[in-house]
Amino acid sequence: MLTITTPTIEFKSRGSTHTQLQQVLDYIHTHLDRDLSLTELASVINISPTYFASLFKKIMGIPPHQYVIQQRVEQAKVMLKRTDLAIADIALQVGFSSQSHLTQQFKRFTGMTPKEVR
């Protein structure tokens, strides 16, 4: 499996909020292949799921679920370019339930299919 580089995000607010959200981003990138629930992500920094969702969207500009999907698509893009793995295998490794689900989300975010990128 390829090494995933977690992007460091510049937050408007500094201090503990920045540190907490960076912890969540690191967690997301480490566990992209898993089904990441809002409750699970909120528990990483020990806050309620509702507050977490609100805080995440305020700082990141998109809901947590959309961020996870976006990161899965980005990781799939890297794997498509750097490996010869089957698209179905890449889909599962980055946390999509199937090749079809990957293709649907990939096209939504990039305007292309995984096959076109490869």
Buried (B, 14 or more C-beta within 10 A) or exposed (E): EEEBEEEEEEBEEEEEBBEBBBEBBBBBBEBBBEEBEBEBBBBBBEBEBEEBBEBBBEBBEEBBBBBBBBBBBBBBBBBBEEBEBEBBEBBBBBBBEEBEBBBEBBBEBBEEBBEEEB
